[in-house]
Structure formats: C-alpha cells, structure tokens
Amino acid sequence: MARVDAEAPVIRLADYLPPTYLTDRVELTVRLSPGATRVRARLHMRPNPALPEDPHDLHFEGRALKLISAAIDGQTVPRNAQALDGEGLRIPAELVPQRPFVWEAETEISPDTNTALEGLYMSRGMYCTQCEAQGFRKITFFPDRPDVMATYKVRIEGDAPVMLSNGNLIGSGPGWAEWEDPHPKPCYLFALVAGDLRAVEDSFTTRSGREVLLQIWVRPGDEPRCGYAMDALKRSMAWDEEVYGREYDLDRFMIVAVDDFNMGAMENKGLNIFNSKYVLASPETATDTDYAFIESIIAHEYFHNWTGNRITCRDWFQLCLKEGLTVFRDQQFSADQRSAAVKRIEDVIRLRSAQFREDAGPLAHPVRPEEYIEINNFYTATVYEKGAEVIGMLRRLVGPETYAKALDLYFQRHDGEACTIEDWLKVFEDASGRDLTQFKRWYSQAGTPRLKVRESFEAGEYSLTFSQSTPPTPGQPVKAPLVIPVAYGLLDREGAEIESGVLELTNPVQRFSWAMTEQPVPSLLRGFSAPVILERPSDAAGRAFLLGHDSDPFNKWEAGRAHALDLIGRMSRDAGVTAEPEYLDALSALAEDDSLDPAFKALALGLPSVEDVISALAEAGHAPDPGAIHAARRRLEVAIAAGLGEMLPALYQDNDVPGPYLPDAAAAGRRALRARALGLLTALEPEAGRAEAQFAAADNMTERMSALSLLVAHGRGAEALAEFEAVWSSDRLVMDKWFAVQASLTPPETAVETVQALARRQDFDWKNPNRFRSLVGAFASGNAAGFHAESGAGYDFVIDWLIRLDPVNPQTTARLTTAFGTWRVFGAERRDAMRAALERLAGQPDLSKDASEMVSRLLTDDTP
C-alpha cells in the first residue's frame, strides 16, 4: 500500500549533510502576550569551516510564524529576497556574507491557540515550551537541528510574576528577567516558562564543594506535594557523582510542573519541564507506582545533563544515543535505590509489552532508524527500551570496569559535541580492545531475535546448541547474526548450582559443552541478558523446578510466567484445561518462602496480561480470542487462589504496613504483596467484602486504588467510584486515576458502554493529554477484551476520538494509533474491523503528518 501522505518528504540518514552555517550565540528577547507574543532573535553565525567556501543559501526552519522583520548585519533583507513558505525561510547566497555575521529576525506567535503543545504554548494560564524534537522552529526562524549548538542569552518581558529560562539568572526587575546559559546546546534544549508559580527550594553541595540551588516550581497550593521529587533529585545528583563521576555544572537546577504536556518530562538544560503527574505526590493522592515513576523520571531527566545535553546527538537518527543510554542509567539508579531483581523484572515486562510488540508488527524499526517522515513518531519503545538493552549487553560483554573506563573516555573525548553511534562504539573499542563491528548490528537490524536451544547428554558430556535467527521486518527481509550474551547457570537435580557464566553467541549455530557426571538443568538467559525470545522445550515439571530452585530471581520469575502464558493460552482454546499440580505447588512454596522479597513474591504470584497472552498465541500461530483469554485468566486466578488456600488471609494480614505511609521500597513491596493477596482472595470469594472494607479504611492512595481496581474489575465498583469522585473531583491528577481505572478494568461486557459514557462527561477535558490518555489510551492499551469486543465498537470508539483529536494534538493522536498495531494477528472478523477503522482514519482530509505516517506504516503491505 502506498503511503497515505505521498507528498510528505522522507528524511534519510544516508542523506545527512553538515550545516552550511554554524550558530555560536543566540540572543532572544521574548515579549509575552497570549495571542501575540513577539520574539526578537539575534544569531551570531558563520560559515561552516568544514565545508567548501562556495556561497550557500541561508536556510531557517519555521512553522506557524508571522515574520515581522529580518536583517543581516543590520541591513534589512528585502521582502522580495525572502523565500518564505510553511516550512521555513531561505535567503539567497548572494545576500549572505561568507564570514561571521549577525542574523536578526522578529516574529509573532500565538501561544494561546497552540493546542499541539509544541513550541511556546499556554497551559492553564502558564506559558510553557516544548522544543524537542522540532518545536523551536515554532518560536523563531532557526537552523533547527541538533548539531547546531550555541550559547543562549534570553530576556523575557511580560506581566507574569515568575519568568524562567535555561542557565543562570543574570538580572531581573519588574516585568523582566534575563537568563544566560554558558554551555553550548542545540535549540531543542531551549526552555521558557512564565506564570504564577511558587518555588520549593533546597540545595545540593557537589563533590567539588559548589553549592547548587535546587528549585521545583509549581502552581500555588501544590508546594506540599514536592517533597519526594526533591528527595529523588538530590539522590540522583549524588548517585551520578558516585557511579559515573558526573558533577552538575550550573548555579541552579530547576524543575517546573506543567499540567498540559505531551511527554513525561523534558531535560532542557538547567530547566527541566515535567508533566505534573511525575512531580506531585502525597500519600493521599499518589500510589507506590506513582512514587517509583517520579523517582525514575526525575533521575532520567537529570542524568540527561551529561548524556544528552553536554554530549548530544548529531541528528535525530542518533536519538537512541542519548535516550537508550540515559534509560539504562536511570534503570541502574532505580535498581540501586530499590530491589535490583524486581526492577529488572519490571523493565522486562515493559520491554516485552511495548517493544517486542513493536518488533513483531508493521511498526518494527531499528534502534537507529534509517529514515522517517515525522521524527515525533520515533520516540518509541525500540529507541528507548531496546536502546537501553543494547547498552546493558555492551556492559555485560566488556565488564563493569571496562564499561566505566569507556564512559570516562566518552565524556572526556566528546564533551560539548553532537555525536553518533559510531563515536559511542569507538570509545568502547578503544577502551576494551574489542572489534564491535558485529555488535553494531543491534543498532541497524529491526526485529526480536529468536534463540532455539537443543540439549544433549552423552558419555559424560552435556552440550547446548543455540540457533539464532531474526524474522523479516518491513524493509529488512534478511538478517545477519548478532552478538548475543547468554548468561547461564547449570543446576543439579537438587537445585544446587554447578556453575554459571556468560556464553557469547556470534554465529547462526553455536555449540557449547561441559564434562558432567549427570545431566544438569539449565537456567538460560539469566537476568534477561539479551532482548531475545528463547525457544527451549520445557514441561510443567521443568518450569516448576526452576520456579522452586533457580537462584537467579529473573529466571525464577520467568519460569512461572512462561508456564502461566502457556496455560492461559491453552485454557482460552479449551475450557477443559486446568492448572497442573506441580505449578500450583511451586507457587505455594514460593508464597511460603520468607527469604524472598515481598515485591518479588507479588510479581511471581501475578499473571501475564491479556495482551501478553495475545502475543504468545500469535507467536505460536494461533488466532487469539481476547474475550476467551480474559475468561481463562480469571479461571486460572481462582485456581491459584484455591491452591494457596489458608495462606492467602495470612499473606494479606501479615503485609499490612502499620504507621504513617512511607514510599520506600520495603513498605511498597509489602503493600504490593498485600494487594496481590487481596486480588486472589477477591477472585476466590468475590462477595466476601474484603475489597470494600479496605477501600473504606485506606489511609493512602495505594491501598485505596488497589481496592477500587478490584471492585471495578469484578463489577462492584459503583458505590466506591461515587465516593472517590465526591472526595477528589477537584484534583485533576487524582481524577485521571478515576477515569483510567474504569477504562482499563471494567469487565468486557460493559467496557465500551462505560467509556462512551465517561467521554460524555463535562470533566473529560480531551484536549489535556493526561485526561485523554486516562480514558481513550487506558481503554485501548489496558482493556484488551473490551477494546477487541467482537462488535468492533471498541475500535470505533478509539478511532472516532483520534479523528477528533488529530487537528488539535497530532503527537498524541499518532502515538495512540499503535493500539492497532496487532491487527494482523486476529481472526478474520476482528482483523477486518481493525483494518477498516484504520482506513477510516487514513481517509480523513488534512490528516496530520504525524498520524498519516503511523497509519501508513500500520497498513503497509510489506509487513512479513
């Protein structure tokens, strides 16, 4: 199928050319007005000395800008010499000096009507910017590309009480403030915020003795909910110094909480802008999950100060260079702050649910894409999560000490530069002496590799033979072998470990052998040492053995998950299938094991999602039935609850956490296990009233939401939902939870009717990304049985809203089209209904470039 938008230009990595003109310094004066903000830009520019001295046109990107004036070295550029269109401005070479010069332009923009939330826009009376990836061109004409790095001086004028920008405050007075950032940065890191804000302040003393002012800026009244974010920031700063040797480099570090934001947060130099949900927390309004996300995202954006800001990416194809590395760093941080084993499992759950799904369909692309139409569409799980997995594999292959040595070399060699994947890998080659040519394929090949394993034991020799292959993906029918580190352990029949290590696979087929007196039980891919699908024949007894004996926490959990996936899949296709005693006995033994972390137990006693089972069945060649999967999952939950028997009430009671609420890992783990026990008890005794009692007695949002979730899922939530709304109707973030719990957990038979009714409510502010995602997004991604209703009504509901949202916020629209990424795996009726829904979206006049590219890729005919 041809692209929906055949006119949209394709940007290719192979076509990269350096900028013809460099910008050394940017001086901005921004005169704020909701409908007519004036931006005066003064750019100190020069020809790129790396290019031939032939004259070049001067080109600036620019969108939705009204050009008031333009001049070079004080001389007005005549209107008839300005080639101006909807994408930018071009000045002919004969008017451009072939020496350093000053470009000046004044533009007018309308923040108040900027609903796309890119560039400078309004959020409930607050001025805010979002410039990554290409938002700066909506503020002024500029060479908007990451390899143009400059220092910035910014003057803000207006009547806002607080006016912020990047760097250090160098002056202020009534109606104005001036900021200067001495560190060269690309324009995507520019930030400006102005409004009625309050600061929560603290300080951090760096290891060299410098005191840094820390400020979290929020709306009046939100100050009491900033304590955990500030604590997470200080811990992040200390950790980055200790583990990576990176010290903060400005006089102050600021965070601003914004209500209307397309992303989670943004790492603008010295002025991080955050979605409010990832800053504001109190025991009454935030769950343990919220606290963990705040900790992780605060760390992620702070770590970008070095891996993204001081060293940035040369072009947007190198996005994984800053994002994959920084995700890996925030994963390390969270693992150190909490349970490393639990964190690893959670990261893999997220990887499989989003990135493996991406790899398996028409949206598959390499960690470093080769081309794009709209760069916003490549802020994906592949770039972020798989990008982090590639970093983790590299660290495992070279070892922690060499990894640290390579990172030091990376910072030393490339500080202040815009780099590529080749630059990144070169420091590892220089630090380790390894040739990473084959490893580099992880960045260029799409798809999830499959590892097939065959065991043999003969004449005292035990062997494992691995066969690796990667299925075809769009545009990549043939794959080359990869470097795959496989962490392993060999266990004897009593469960004792015989040996362990890492096997390095480089060939399509590779055999490893050991001298053994008896056949061991292998534990493979420990810690999920590579983002692959492991195909190894196993039965219920073998998986139960690893669940009961493996010393590797990930594989202990994985054994139970693999069996549950297989079992739910079989139960969904045959109502006579029941849970094997070995599996239930292994779960009982795990629940009784007091040496295990409660948070790990909660994960191990949990079940794969309906979406996970859909993927597993599709992988096995079966057409999934989401409704049957949902029902089978419920039956297995009842079987597990019955198998645990009298242990469940004890698990529930013993993990009550007395005293004031604390968001630390130990208390959160106990609450997670208590919630899992309550879920199993509710499945076994649906009318016992325990969930109602916990909802009524809860003194924190974690316990309140865990109870409310169960009540909604079992169709008994009406009274609790009404009470919840009565208490929290004025709190936007808490009400997002109220919308989301209904959208994602309402039983499938009433799910579409429920979300349709919620969408008609006056407080469904669909132009706010958080509220839209809490209803439409939560339904499409969290309620698989409802979304995939046989009638097709779930598909129509989502598509209707995407059609409405696209002219207002193309980014959010495009991202939510991914809910349709699995349309090919279903039976004919669902498959045809999903395709028809996508084609209806594709047929909309003036569909945005963001949505057009995504729908085109989803419908493309070259998907294997």
N, C-alpha and C positions, 0 to 999 in steps of 0.2 A: 504493500500500500504506500502511496506517495505521502510525503509529509503534509500535514494539514495546512501549514503555512509555508507554501512553496517559495514565498518571497523573502522569508527570513534568512539572513546570511549565516552560514556555518563558519564558526571560528575554529581554526585547527592549530594544534601545537606545532605541526610541521611548518606553518607559515609565520612563526614568531620572527619578528624583527625588532631590534633595539629602538628605543625612542629617538627620534631625529633631534629633539631639543630636550635638554635637561632643565629641571627647575630646582634651584638651590635654596630659595627662600620664598615663603608665601606670607603676605601681609593682608589680613582681611579686616574689614570694618562691616559689621552686621547691625543694621538698624531694624530692630524688631517691630513688626506690625502683623497681626493675624492674617490680614488679607493682602498686604502689600509690603513684605519685608524687602529692604534694599541691601544688596551685598556688593561692596566695593572690594575688588581683588587686585592686588599688586603683586605680580610674579616676577622674580628675578631669574631670568632664563639665559641659556647659552646653547650654541650648537653642540651636539654630542661629539666629543673629540674622537670617539672610536669609529665614526663614520666618515666617508669621503667628504671633502669640503664643498661638494656641489650644493647649490642652493636647494632648499626643500620648502614646501609649503608648511605653514604653521597650522596644526590641526588641534582643535579642542573638542572634547565630548561635551554635550549639553542637552538636557531634556527639560521640557516644560519651563523654559526660561524666557523672560522678556528682556532683551538686550537694550539697555539704555544708552551706553556709550562704550567705545573701545579705542585704545590708543597704544602706540608703541613708542617708547622713549618720549612721551609727552605729546606726540603727534597723533591727531585723530585719524583713525583708519576710516576712509570714506565708505559710506554705505554700499556704494556700487562695487567695492572691492571685497565685501564680506559675503562669502558663500555660506549661507545660513539655512539649515534645514532642521527637521525634527530630531536629528541625532547629534548635531554639533555645528561647529563653526570652523571654516577654513579661510586662512589669509594667504594670498598668493606669495610665492617665494620672493618676488621682486620687492615686496614691501617689508621683508624680514631681514634685519641685519645679520651678517654672518660673523657675529661677535656677541659678547654678553649684552643683553638688552632688558628692558623692563616692559612687561605687558600689563596694561591696566584695563579693567572692564568693570562696569556697573550693571548689575542685573536686578530684576524684580521677580519675586516668587510669592506664592500664596500658601503658607503653611496650613491655614485653616481648611483648605479644600484638598489637602494632600492625604487622601484616605489610604493610599498604598503603603504609607508608613516607611517610605524611603526618602532620603534627603532630610530636609527640615520640615517637621510637621507638628501639629498640635495634639496633645493628649490631655484632655480634660483641663484645658487652660494652661498647660505647661508646654513650652517649646522644647522640642527634642530632636535629635538627629539619629539617623541610622545610615551609614555610608558604605558598609560592606554589603555586597561587593561593589556595586556601581551606583551608589547613592549620591556621591559628591557632585556628580555631573548635574544633579537636580538643584544644586545650590549656586554654582557658578560654572562658567566655561573653564575646562581644565583638561590637561592630559591625564585622564582618569585611568591609570594603570598602576599596578603595584611596584613596578621597577622605577617609577619616578618618585624619588624621595627628597624631601625638603624639610627645613626647619620652619616653624609657624609662629607668627605673632598675630593675635586676634584681639580686636576691640569690639565689645558688644555694647550697644546702646539701646535703651528702652526703659520701660517703667516696671519691669519685673524686679521684685525685691532681691532675687539671687540670680546671678549670671555666671555660668561656668564654662570653661573650655579646657583644652589639654594643657598640661605642663604646670608651670608655676605662676601664681598671681603676682603681677608686677606693678599693678596700680588699680585703684577703684575710687569711685566717688558717686554722688547722687546721679543715677541714671546711666552709669557706665562702669565697665570693668575691662581690664586688659590682662591677657594671659600670654605667656611665651613658653614654647616647648623647644628646648635646645637640641633635642635629639632628632635627626632627620627621620621622617616617616612618610609612608605612602598616604595618599589622601583618604583611603578607606578607613584610616585610623583617626580621622578628624572627628571631634565631638563638640557639641554645643548644647547646653541645657539652660533654660531660664524659666523662672516661675516662683510661686510662693512655696518655698521649701524650708525645711528645718534640718540641721546637721546634728547627727550623733557623732561625737568626736572621741578619739583615743590617739595613742601614739605607739610607734614601734622603733626601738633602737637597733640599728643594723650592727652586724658584727664588727664593722669598722668604727662604730661609735656615733654614726649620724642618727639624729632623731627625725623621724618621718611623721608628719601629721596625717592621721587617718580620719576620713570623713565619710559617713554614709548619709546621703541627702534623701529625705522622704517628705511626703505631704504632712502638714500639721496633724498631729494625733497618732501618727504611725511610729513615733520615736520609740515607744516601749517594745516594739517588735523587731528591733535591730540587733539585739544583744548577741544572738547566735551567729549572725552574719559577721559581726565584728570579730568575734572569737575565732571563727573559721578563717578570716583574713589574716589575723596575727599568726595563727598556727601555720598557714600556708607560707607566709613570709619566712618564718623560722625554718620550716622544712626545706624550702628551696635553697636557703643558705647552707643548711647542713648536708643535704643529699646531692645537690647539683652545684653548690658553690656560687649561687647567683644572688647578688645583693640588689636591692631596689635602688633606683638611680635618680629620683626626683625628690623635691622637698615635701611633697604631699601625694597621697593616693586617695582618690575619691571614687565612690560608688553612688549611683543615682537609681532609685527605684521608680520605674515608669509603668503605668497601667496598660498602655496600648503599645505592644511590641511584638513584632513578628517572630522573633527568635527567643532563646532563653536568656542570652546576655551577649554583650559585645565588649571586646578587650581594648577599646580606644585608649591610647597612651595616657596613663595617669587619670583618666576619667571613664571608668567602666560604667556602661549603661546596662541596667538589668531589668528584665521583666520582674514586676513586683513580687510575683509568686516565688521567686528564687532569692528574695531578701527578707521578706517579712514573715516572722514566725513567733508564736507564743504557744504554750501548752494547750490553750483553749481553742486555737484556730488552726494549728498545723499538726500534721501527723509525723510519726517517725520517718516515714518516707520523705516527707517534705524537708525535714531537717537534714537528712542524708543528701538530698539533691542540693540544698543550699550549700552545704559543706563542699560538695564535689564541684559545683559550678563556680562558686567563689574561687576555689583553688584553680580551676581550669583557666578562668579569665586572668587571674593574677599571674599564673605561670606563662601566659602568652607574652608577658612583658619582655621576656627573653626569647622564647620560642614562638615568634610571630611578629613581635614589634621591633626589638633590636636586630633580629635576623628575620626578614620577611621572605615572601615568595616572589620569584621573578615575574611570574604570570599566574593566572588563575588555574592553569593546568597543574601547577605545583601546590594546590590547596592542601593536599594531604601532608605536605612537608611541615606546615605549621599546625594543622589540625590533628593529624594522626599522632604526631609526636606529643602534642600537648594533652590529648586524651590519654595517651599512655602515662604521662606524668601525673595527671590527676587520678588515674587508676592506682598508681603506685602510692600516692599520698593517701587516698581513702583506705587502701589496704593496710597502710601503716597506722592509720587512725582507728581502724575498726578491725574486723576479722578478715585476714587476708584470704582465707578459704571461702568465706561467704561472699566476699567482694568478687572473687574470681568467678564463682558460680553465677552471680547476678550479672556480671559483664557478659558471660557466655549466653545466658538466657536472652539478653538484649541483642547480642550479635546474631543469634540464630533466628530470633523472631523478626528482625528487620533486615539484616544484611544477607543472610542465607536466602531469605525470600526474594530479595532484590536480585541476587545472583541467579536465581532459578527461573527468572522470567524475562520479559522484554525490556526491563529497566536495567539489566546487567551492564556493568561498565567497569573498566579497570580502576584500581586505586588512583592512578593518574590517568584521567580520561584523555583521549586523543582529539576530541572535538566536542563542541557544544553550540547550541543556539542561544540559550539563556543560562548564564552562569549560576543564577539562583537555584536552578534545578540540580546542581551538583553538590549541594550541601546535604550529602546523603550518608546513610549508614556505611556504605562502602568506603567513602573518603575518610570518615571519622573512625568508626569502629574497626573496620578491616585495616584501615591505615594504622591504627594502634596495635593490632595483632601483628602486623609486619614488623613494627618496632620491637615488640616483645620477642618475636622469633630471632631477630637480629641480636638482641641482647643475650638470648639463650645460647646462640651459636658461638658468639665471641667471648661470653662470660662476663659477669658483672664488673670485674676490674677493668677489662679492656673497653667495655661499654663506657665506663666513667672516663677513661682516658680519651676515647673518641669524642665524647661530648665536650670535654675541656678543649680539645683541638678545634671542634666545630665553633665554639664560642670565640676562641682566640682568632681563628682564621677568617670568620665571616661576620663578625660584629659590624653592624651598620650596612650590611649588604642585602640585596634581594637575590635569593639563591634558588637552586634547582635540586631535584632528586639526585642528579649526578654529583653535585657538590657534597650532598649529605653522605652518599655512599663512599665517596673518595676519602673522607676523613676516617671512615671505618676501615677501608683498605689500608690506609697509611698507618693507622693505629694497631691493626691486627696482623697485617701481612697477608691477609686473605684476598683472593680474587672473588669479587662479588658479582661478576657478570651474570652468572646463572641466577643468583638470588634476586637480581634486579627484575626478573620476570614477574615477581609478585606485584610490581607496580604497573606492569603493562598488560597482563593477562586477566581477563574477567573470568568469573565463574568460581564455584567452590570445588576444589579438588576432591576426588574420591580415592580413598585408600582401601584396597582389598587386602585382607590378611589371610594367609594359609599357614596352618601349624603342621609340624611333623615331629615325631619322636621315634627314632630308630637307633638301635645299637648304642645306647648311651649318648646320642646326640639329639638335642632339641633345636629346632630351627623355626624361624618365622620368615616367610616370604611375602614381601609387600609389592603390590602392583599399584602404581599411581596413574590416574587419568583425570582430565578435566573435561566435562562435557562442552560441546559447542555453545557459544553465546552469540548474540547478534553482532555480525561483522567479524567474528573470530571463530571460524569453523574448526581450525586445527590448533592444538595446544602443545607446547613443548614441556618437558618435565621440569619440575620445580625443585628447589632445595627445601626439604621438609624435615624439621627436627621432631622426632617422636620420643618423648620422654616415656620411660617404661619401668616396670618392676616385674619381677618374677616371684611368685608366691608358691610355697609348698602346700600340700593338701590340708595342713593345719592352719594355713593363713599366715605363716611366718614368711617374712621377705627373704629371699635368697640373694638377690642382687638387684641393682637399679642403675639407670644411666640414661643417656640420650643417644638414640640412633639417628644418623644423618642420612636421609634419603636424597639421592641425586639422579637416579636412573629410573626408567619406566618400571623395571622389575629389579628387586634387590633382595638378597637373602642374607640372613644373619643366623649364626648358630652358636650353641653353648654345649659344653660337656655336662651331662646331668645323669644322676642315677635314677631319677623318676621324672615323669612329665610334670612340669610346673603349670601353674595357672597364670597366664599373662595379664598384666594390667597395663594397657596401652594408651598412649596419648595423655599421660598424666598432666594434670594442670591445664588440660586443653592446650598442649604445646604448639599446635598449629591449627589454623582455621580451616579444617577439612572435615569431610564426612567419612567416618571409619566404618567400614563394612567388614564385620567379623561374625561368622555364625556363632550363635550362642543360644542357650535354652534358659528356661526359668531357673533351673538349679544353678547354672553357672553365674547368672546375674545375681541371684540371691547370695551366692558365695562371696562375690565381690562387694555387694551391699553390706554384708556382715563382717568382712575381714580386711578389705583394702585399707591400707594406711594412708593412701592419697585421698584427701577429702573430696576433690573434684570427681575422681572416678568412683568413689563410694556413692556419691550422689548420682552420678551418671548411670550407674548400674540400675538404680531404682527408676530413674526417669526413662531409660531405654525400655525397661520392661513395661512401665505404665503406658508408654506410647504404643507399643506393640499390642498390649492388652486392650486398650480403649479402641484401637483400630479394629481389632477382631470382634470386640463386643458390639461395635457400631454396625458391623456387617452380619452378625449372627447373635441374636438375642439369647441363645443358649450358652454362650461362652461365659465362664465365670473365672474369678481370680484364683490362681494356683496357691495352694497352702504354703509352699516354700517362700513365695513373695510376701504373703501376709505375715508369716513367722519372722522373716527378716526385718520387716517394718516394726514389728512388736519388739524385737531385740534392740533395734535402733532407738525406739522410743524409751526403752528402759535404761539405756546406757548413759549414766550420769557423767561420763567423761566427755561427752560431746557438747559442743556449743549449742545453746538453745536456738540461736538463729539458724545454725546448720540443720538442726532437727526440723525446724519449721519448713525449711526448703525441701528436705528429704521426704517429709510427710505430705508435701504438696503434690499436685498433679499437673501435667502439661496442659497448656491452654487448648481450646478448640482449634485455634489457628495452627498450633504446633502439630496437632493430630492431622489436620488437613494436609499440611506439608508432608508429613511422614507417609500418609496414604498415597498422595500424588507421586512421591518418590518411588513407592512400591508399585506404581502402575494402576492404582485403584481410583475410581471417581468418588471423591468424598461426599458424604451427606452431612452437612453441618448440624442439622437437627438431630439426626441419629447419633452423631458424635457427642452432642450436648447431653443427650439422654444416657448414653453409655458412660460418660464421665460421671454423671450423677450416681449411676448404679455402682460404679467402682468405689466412689467415695463412701457409700453406705457399707460396702463390703469391708473397706479398710477400717471404718469406724467400728463395725461389729467385731473385726479381728482384734482390735486394740481393747475392746471391752471395758473392764473396770479401770484400766489405766487412764482413760480419757478424762474422767472427772478429776483425777489426781493431777494430771498434766495441766488442766485448766486452773485448778485451785492453787497448785504449788507455784505457778508462774505469775500469780498476781504480784505486782510490784508496789509495795507499800510506800507511804510517804509522798513528799512532793514529786511531781513529774520531773524527770531528768532525761535529756535526749541522748545520753551516752550510749555506746554500742551494747554494753552489758544489759542495761534496762530495756533497750529497744529489742534485743534478742529475746528476752523473756516475754515481752508483750507480743512479739511475733509468734512465738510458740503457743502462747495462751490463745491468740486469735485463731491459730490453726486448730487447736483442740476444740474451740467453740464451734468452728465450722464443721468439724466431724461430728460433734455432738448434735448440732442442729440438723445435719443430714440424717443422723440415726433416729433422732427424736424431734421431728420438725415442729411439734406443737408444745415442746417442753417449757418454752418461755424463757430460756436462759438468755437468748439474744435480747429480748425485750428488757429483761432485768439489767443486763449490762448497759444497754443504751440509757436506761433511766438513771443508773448510778454513776455513769462515767464522769470523771472529773478532768478528762483530757480528750483531745480530738482523735487521738489514735484509737482509743477504746470505743469512743462513740462511733467513729466511722466503720470500724471492723464489725460492730453490731449492726449498724444501719445497712451495711453492704449485704450481710446475711439475710436480714429481713426483706430487703428488696429482691434479692435473688430467689427467695422462697415465696414471693408473692404476698408477704405480710407486712409491707413497709408503709402503708398509707398513713397510719397514725404517727409513726416516728418521723416520717417525711414532713408532715404538717407541723409537728412540734419543732423540728430542726429549722424549718423555714421561718417560723414565728420568732425564733431567737436570733437568726443570722441574716435576715433578709436585707439588712443594710450593709453587709460586708461582702464586697464583690468576690474576693478570693475564696471565702468560705462557700458562698453560693455557687461558685464554679464546681465545687465538690458535689453539691446537691444535684446540679444538672448532670454531672458526669456519672454519679453512682446509678442514677436511673437509666441513663442512656446505655451504659455498658453492662448492667446486671439485671435489668428487667427480664423476666422469662420470655423466651422467643415468641410465644403465642400472643403476647400483648406488647412486644417491644416497639413495633412500628407505630402502633396507635399511641403509645406513650410519648415517643419522641416527636410525633406530629403535634400532640397537644402541648408539649413543652415549647416547641418552636413558635406557637401562637401567643405565648405569654409576653406581656409588655416588657418584662425584665430580660428577655432574650435579646441582648444587645449584640446582634450578629456582626456588627462592624468591629467589635472588640475581638481580637484574635483568641484571647483566652476563653471568652464565653463561647465563641463559635466552635473552638476545638472541644470544649467541655460537653457540648451536645452533639454536633454533627460528627466531629472527629472521634469522640468516645464511642459513639454508636457504630461507626464504620470500622474502627480498629479494635474495639473491645467487646462487641456483642456479635460474634460471628454468626451464631444461629439466628439472631434477629435480622442482621444485615442481609444474610443469604436466605431470607424467607422465600419459600417456593413461589409465592405470588409475584416476586420481583418488586414488591412495594418498598423494600429497604433500599434497593438500588435507585429507584425513582426519587425517594426522599432525599438521598445524598446528592444526586445529580441536579435536582431542582435547586438545591441550595448552592451548589457550586456555580451553576449558571447565574444565580443572583449575585453571588459574591465576586465573581471574576472581574467585572468592571470596577469594583471598589478596591479589592486587595488581591491582585494576581498571584502573589507569592503564596499566600495561604491556600488559595484555590489549587494551584499546581501541586503543592505538597499533599493535599488530601486526595488527589486523583490516584495516588499509589494504593489506595484501598481496593482498587480494581485490578491490581497487578497480577492476581492469580486467576483471572477469568478463564484461562485455558484448561485448568486442572479439573473443572467440574463436568458433570453430565450435561447433555445437550440443552436441556431447558434452562438451567442456570447460566451456562456458557452463553447461550444466545441472548438471554436477558441482560447480562452484564455487558456484552458487546454492543447491544442496541442502546444501552444507557450511555456508554462511552461515545458512540457515534452521534447521539443526540447532543452531547456536549461539544463534540468536534464540529457539528454543523451550525453552531451559534455564530451569527455575524459579529465581526470585530472581537473574536476571541483573543485574549491576550497572548503575547509571545510565550509567556511562562506556561500557561495551560496548553497552548497549541502544541508546543514541543512535547510535553508529557503525554498528551493523548495520542499524538502521532507515534511515539515510541511504544505506547501500550498496545496500539492497534497494528503495528508494523508486521508485515508478513514474513520477515526473515528470521523470526524467533524460532530456534530449533525445536 
